[in-house]
Structure formats: C-alpha cells, structure tokens
Amino acid sequence: MKKKVAEIVTISPEEAEGELVAVYARLGRGRAPANIYQVQSLHPASIAAHAELYRTVMFGPSPLSRAQRELIATVVSEANGCHY
C-alpha cells in the first residue's frame, strides 16, 4: 500500500531572514534547529511558543518525574510513527 506524505514548505537556517534568524539562533545553540521547529518556519512566533510549551511540559512543576515524561513522549512518538 502506498503512503501519501504531505509536503510542508519550510525555511532552512541558511535561507532564514529577520525574526526567524533570531528564533533559530536561540533554539539551535550553534546547530540547526530540530525539524519539528523548522516545520513552523513560516510563522516564527509559533516556534517560540512551541518551544516554551515544550519547556513547561518537560521541565515545569509536575507530579510526573522527568523520566515518566520522557517515557510518555517516547510512547506517543512510537504510536504516531515518529522517529523523534
């Protein structure tokens, strides 16, 4: 069975301009930002909001340990067929 995959237009770090350059620099820390952020490159403010949400969920106060949070993220990624 053939699988249809959606194509998403992204802006690479080399092509980035303006606000996106700054957002990529904050997230990349000397490396290219993760693809999950680059997929939102047409809307730089959404990348910053996504990164903040991730930090809150993974590192903020919670009844779950960091290991439990990582385990949940891994299981969800596997269930979604995502290699992240």
PAROGU-57852 format. One record per residue (C-alpha): residue number from 1; residue in three letters; x, y, z. Coordinates in steps of 0.05 Angstrom, whole numbers. Layout:
BEGIN
<atom><n>NUM</n><res>ALA</res><X>X</X><Y>Y</Y><Z>Z</Z></atom>
...
***
This chain:
BEGIN
<atom><n>1</n><res>MET</res><X>0</X><Y>0</Y><Z>0</Z></atom>
<atom><n>2</n><res>LYS</res><X>28</X><Y>68</Y><Z>-20</Z></atom>
<atom><n>3</n><res>LYS</res><X>30</X><Y>121</Y><Z>33</Z></atom>
<atom><n>4</n><res>LYS</res><X>18</X><Y>194</Y><Z>16</Z></atom>
<atom><n>5</n><res>VAL</res><X>61</X><Y>242</Y><Z>54</Z></atom>
<atom><n>6</n><res>ALA</res><X>44</X><Y>316</Y><Z>59</Z></atom>
<atom><n>7</n><res>GLU</res><X>96</X><Y>366</Y><Z>38</Z></atom>
<atom><n>8</n><res>ILE</res><X>107</X><Y>425</Y><Z>83</Z></atom>
<atom><n>9</n><res>VAL</res><X>143</X><Y>487</Y><Z>59</Z></atom>
<atom><n>10</n><res>THR</res><X>199</X><Y>505</Y><Z>107</Z></atom>
<atom><n>11</n><res>ILE</res><X>254</X><Y>557</Y><Z>111</Z></atom>
<atom><n>12</n><res>SER</res><X>322</X><Y>529</Y><Z>125</Z></atom>
<atom><n>13</n><res>PRO</res><X>370</X><Y>563</Y><Z>173</Z></atom>
<atom><n>14</n><res>GLU</res><X>412</X><Y>584</Y><Z>112</Z></atom>
<atom><n>15</n><res>GLU</res><X>352</X><Y>618</Y><Z>80</Z></atom>
<atom><n>16</n><res>ALA</res><X>324</X><Y>649</Y><Z>143</Z></atom>
<atom><n>17</n><res>GLU</res><X>315</X><Y>724</Y><Z>149</Z></atom>
<atom><n>18</n><res>GLY</res><X>294</X><Y>774</Y><Z>202</Z></atom>
<atom><n>19</n><res>GLU</res><X>258</X><Y>746</Y><Z>264</Z></atom>
<atom><n>20</n><res>LEU</res><X>268</X><Y>675</Y><Z>241</Z></atom>
<atom><n>21</n><res>VAL</res><X>344</X><Y>682</Y><Z>244</Z></atom>
<atom><n>22</n><res>ALA</res><X>339</X><Y>703</Y><Z>317</Z></atom>
<atom><n>23</n><res>VAL</res><X>290</X><Y>647</Y><Z>334</Z></atom>
<atom><n>24</n><res>TYR</res><X>334</X><Y>594</Y><Z>301</Z></atom>
<atom><n>25</n><res>ALA</res><X>395</X><Y>621</Y><Z>336</Z></atom>
<atom><n>26</n><res>ARG</res><X>361</X><Y>616</Y><Z>405</Z></atom>
<atom><n>27</n><res>LEU</res><X>337</X><Y>545</Y><Z>392</Z></atom>
<atom><n>28</n><res>GLY</res><X>396</X><Y>517</Y><Z>353</Z></atom>
<atom><n>29</n><res>ARG</res><X>451</X><Y>535</Y><Z>401</Z></atom>
<atom><n>30</n><res>GLY</res><X>503</X><Y>530</Y><Z>346</Z></atom>
<atom><n>31</n><res>ARG</res><X>467</X><Y>474</Y><Z>308</Z></atom>
<atom><n>32</n><res>ALA</res><X>409</X><Y>473</Y><Z>260</Z></atom>
<atom><n>33</n><res>PRO</res><X>344</X><Y>474</Y><Z>299</Z></atom>
<atom><n>34</n><res>ALA</res><X>305</X><Y>409</Y><Z>302</Z></atom>
<atom><n>35</n><res>ASN</res><X>259</X><Y>394</Y><Z>243</Z></atom>
<atom><n>36</n><res>ILE</res><X>198</X><Y>400</Y><Z>289</Z></atom>
<atom><n>37</n><res>TYR</res><X>215</X><Y>474</Y><Z>296</Z></atom>
<atom><n>38</n><res>GLN</res><X>234</X><Y>484</Y><Z>223</Z></atom>
<atom><n>39</n><res>VAL</res><X>166</X><Y>459</Y><Z>201</Z></atom>
<atom><n>40</n><res>GLN</res><X>137</X><Y>521</Y><Z>233</Z></atom>
<atom><n>41</n><res>SER</res><X>187</X><Y>568</Y><Z>199</Z></atom>
<atom><n>42</n><res>LEU</res><X>133</X><Y>607</Y><Z>161</Z></atom>
<atom><n>43</n><res>HIS</res><X>108</X><Y>632</Y><Z>229</Z></atom>
<atom><n>44</n><res>PRO</res><X>168</X><Y>647</Y><Z>275</Z></atom>
<atom><n>45</n><res>ALA</res><X>124</X><Y>667</Y><Z>334</Z></atom>
<atom><n>46</n><res>SER</res><X>94</X><Y>597</Y><Z>334</Z></atom>
<atom><n>47</n><res>ILE</res><X>164</X><Y>566</Y><Z>340</Z></atom>
<atom><n>48</n><res>ALA</res><X>178</X><Y>607</Y><Z>403</Z></atom>
<atom><n>49</n><res>ALA</res><X>110</X><Y>589</Y><Z>433</Z></atom>
<atom><n>50</n><res>HIS</res><X>121</X><Y>515</Y><Z>417</Z></atom>
<atom><n>51</n><res>ALA</res><X>190</X><Y>517</Y><Z>450</Z></atom>
<atom><n>52</n><res>GLU</res><X>161</X><Y>549</Y><Z>512</Z></atom>
<atom><n>53</n><res>LEU</res><X>105</X><Y>498</Y><Z>516</Z></atom>
<atom><n>54</n><res>TYR</res><X>156</X><Y>441</Y><Z>509</Z></atom>
<atom><n>55</n><res>ARG</res><X>199</X><Y>471</Y><Z>566</Z></atom>
<atom><n>56</n><res>THR</res><X>138</X><Y>478</Y><Z>610</Z></atom>
<atom><n>57</n><res>VAL</res><X>113</X><Y>407</Y><Z>598</Z></atom>
<atom><n>58</n><res>MET</res><X>181</X><Y>373</Y><Z>604</Z></atom>
<atom><n>59</n><res>PHE</res><X>215</X><Y>415</Y><Z>657</Z></atom>
<atom><n>60</n><res>GLY</res><X>160</X><Y>453</Y><Z>695</Z></atom>
<atom><n>61</n><res>PRO</res><X>129</X><Y>432</Y><Z>761</Z></atom>
<atom><n>62</n><res>SER</res><X>91</X><Y>366</Y><Z>754</Z></atom>
<atom><n>63</n><res>PRO</res><X>70</X><Y>305</Y><Z>793</Z></atom>
<atom><n>64</n><res>LEU</res><X>107</X><Y>265</Y><Z>739</Z></atom>
<atom><n>65</n><res>SER</res><X>182</X><Y>254</Y><Z>742</Z></atom>
<atom><n>66</n><res>ARG</res><X>226</X><Y>275</Y><Z>683</Z></atom>
<atom><n>67</n><res>ALA</res><X>235</X><Y>201</Y><Z>666</Z></atom>
<atom><n>68</n><res>GLN</res><X>160</X><Y>190</Y><Z>665</Z></atom>
<atom><n>69</n><res>ARG</res><X>151</X><Y>250</Y><Z>619</Z></atom>
<atom><n>70</n><res>GLU</res><X>205</X><Y>224</Y><Z>572</Z></atom>
<atom><n>71</n><res>LEU</res><X>173</X><Y>155</Y><Z>571</Z></atom>
<atom><n>72</n><res>ILE</res><X>105</X><Y>184</Y><Z>553</Z></atom>
<atom><n>73</n><res>ALA</res><X>136</X><Y>225</Y><Z>497</Z></atom>
<atom><n>74</n><res>THR</res><X>172</X><Y>163</Y><Z>471</Z></atom>
<atom><n>75</n><res>VAL</res><X>109</X><Y>121</Y><Z>472</Z></atom>
<atom><n>76</n><res>VAL</res><X>68</X><Y>175</Y><Z>436</Z></atom>
<atom><n>77</n><res>SER</res><X>123</X><Y>184</Y><Z>384</Z></atom>
<atom><n>78</n><res>GLU</res><X>125</X><Y>110</Y><Z>371</Z></atom>
<atom><n>79</n><res>ALA</res><X>49</X><Y>106</Y><Z>366</Z></atom>
<atom><n>80</n><res>ASN</res><X>50</X><Y>163</Y><Z>316</Z></atom>
<atom><n>81</n><res>GLY</res><X>106</X><Y>131</Y><Z>275</Z></atom>
<atom><n>82</n><res>CYS</res><X>152</X><Y>190</Y><Z>291</Z></atom>
<atom><n>83</n><res>HIS</res><X>226</X><Y>177</Y><Z>298</Z></atom>
<atom><n>84</n><res>TYR</res><X>236</X><Y>235</Y><Z>348</Z></atom>
***
